[in-house]
């Protein structure tokens, strides 16, 4: 028995040593298999971001949860390390010869390469952004993250929550370091950004700690998880102390800096005003649209689409008996003021909006089989955007589900201005953010089998937002918008994305003022002024992103028409949707390759 035991122990030691050697080789050197490289790169990237790990929740199932007590490193040094990591990954990826890869691995290589290529090209513009802004700055991103993402299922999770509160001072100091560096480079935000974030942060710190979203969220989560009352009280007291002694002083430092910055900025310029701003904007368009479209092309395409869609809306209004002789702006405003299209401006009215959104998603899911084969396992919920930030937030946004199934996808609706939620626009918004839009696409992407992890997470905006806008059209084709006013809502949503092409390029390439952009969007969408202002100010801090929606939708529609014409009676829209969705988020040129392969395979199989 001793000999057998020694033999087994020796064998085990050899296995451990071999496994260790294999791990060391894969982790530090070029893996022999490109899929090991994909996995290593995704894991190494994720490990640099505790907040990302908390969001996707892939390690918790293995008992690894230390990241839930930490925050991302926002220092310049950490940024330097990320660039070095990206450059090394890019070089290693290029070393895998295409001829040595099968078709699936070659596509994954092309997908990763398309992302790394532009990141390498754009590394010199790493500071061309505004880390503190009214839309997704650290000052509103942190409490939103804690409220929506940090889970509390036991005392340890609550302790992690408080630990993160205690680290806000360090993170905000790192952000301040970056802000001062940008100032030295001549990269200053538009004036309205400073005004808006100061108002937001002052309101945040002037709230009693027990009423702050960070405290309220923790208390709610602890109660829902059933923690002992003594533990709840202890954790609540620690959270209160951290908010008062660490969080609020950290915010005050940012406030003090922004007050000084307010004296240095007086204009609202697009990124053309930044160093090499025109080159930066062209690269931003390339990144977000995954095309080489120029600002002029996008601008002119937008103008053409605005005219086309407005004509379609006017035709429906005329059919419904409205006087459209005064043109689009007057006609759409005349319709929009009708009180029958709005909920009551009350808590009850807002609750009804959320309930109706949920009903719309249930109804469309029941009809999905006419145009789709697959349904994701993850569910979707509808919630109100947290009130502390809804004034400066967009009309809606979506948060993907946790990969371990512990959190559903969430469609967040902005209920700040009741007039910004006309009944005729709600179905289209629900389809865009939920089903068959963002939730449907992203949940399917996360649940794909035999797909490198990075492809389950990588965001190509032209694909994902293009799909969501296309999904609005599909829902109409499914018969989900029988009311002509709901169809006007759909067309208004598409018009809104066409107008974005015009104003985004107008602001950043044609040097439009904030006021000119607001005036154009007001005149050409029929949106409320509060929504228009929030949107235009969004484009100032996210240059190029808003162009991806319409560009992506247009490409998907063109590929669908191509498949229909090529396949004739062999064409089935469910097959087309499976091809588009079951390869995850990809650049538009790769999406075209996938559709071409589908057409070829379908034709040859006949």
Secondary structure as GFF3:
##gff-version 3
##sequence-region A 1 606
A	DSSP	alpha_helix	2	28	.	.	.	ID=ss1
A	DSSP	alpha_helix	34	47	.	.	.	ID=ss2
A	DSSP	alpha_helix	50	56	.	.	.	ID=ss3
A	DSSP	three_ten_helix	60	62	.	.	.	ID=ss4
A	DSSP	three_ten_helix	66	69	.	.	.	ID=ss5
A	DSSP	alpha_helix	76	94	.	.	.	ID=ss6
A	DSSP	three_ten_helix	98	100	.	.	.	ID=ss7
A	DSSP	alpha_helix	103	121	.	.	.	ID=ss8
A	DSSP	three_ten_helix	123	125	.	.	.	ID=ss9
A	DSSP	alpha_helix	138	148	.	.	.	ID=ss10
A	DSSP	alpha_helix	155	166	.	.	.	ID=ss11
A	DSSP	alpha_helix	168	185	.	.	.	ID=ss12
A	DSSP	alpha_helix	191	205	.	.	.	ID=ss13
A	DSSP	three_ten_helix	209	211	.	.	.	ID=ss14
A	DSSP	alpha_helix	213	225	.	.	.	ID=ss15
A	DSSP	alpha_helix	229	242	.	.	.	ID=ss16
A	DSSP	pi_helix	243	247	.	.	.	ID=ss17
A	DSSP	alpha_helix	248	262	.	.	.	ID=ss18
A	DSSP	three_ten_helix	271	273	.	.	.	ID=ss19
A	DSSP	alpha_helix	277	289	.	.	.	ID=ss20
A	DSSP	alpha_helix	295	319	.	.	.	ID=ss21
A	DSSP	alpha_helix	328	336	.	.	.	ID=ss22
A	DSSP	three_ten_helix	339	341	.	.	.	ID=ss23
A	DSSP	alpha_helix	347	366	.	.	.	ID=ss24
A	DSSP	three_ten_helix	368	370	.	.	.	ID=ss25
A	DSSP	beta_strand	380	384	.	.	.	ID=ss26
A	DSSP	three_ten_helix	390	392	.	.	.	ID=ss27
A	DSSP	beta_strand	396	399	.	.	.	ID=ss28
A	DSSP	beta_strand	409	413	.	.	.	ID=ss29
A	DSSP	three_ten_helix	418	420	.	.	.	ID=ss30
A	DSSP	alpha_helix	423	433	.	.	.	ID=ss31
A	DSSP	alpha_helix	438	446	.	.	.	ID=ss32
A	DSSP	alpha_helix	453	457	.	.	.	ID=ss33
A	DSSP	alpha_helix	461	477	.	.	.	ID=ss34
A	DSSP	alpha_helix	484	508	.	.	.	ID=ss35
A	DSSP	alpha_helix	514	525	.	.	.	ID=ss36
A	DSSP	alpha_helix	529	541	.	.	.	ID=ss37
A	DSSP	three_ten_helix	545	547	.	.	.	ID=ss38
A	DSSP	alpha_helix	548	567	.	.	.	ID=ss39
A	DSSP	three_ten_helix	568	570	.	.	.	ID=ss40
A	DSSP	alpha_helix	573	581	.	.	.	ID=ss41
A	DSSP	alpha_helix	588	604	.	.	.	ID=ss42
###
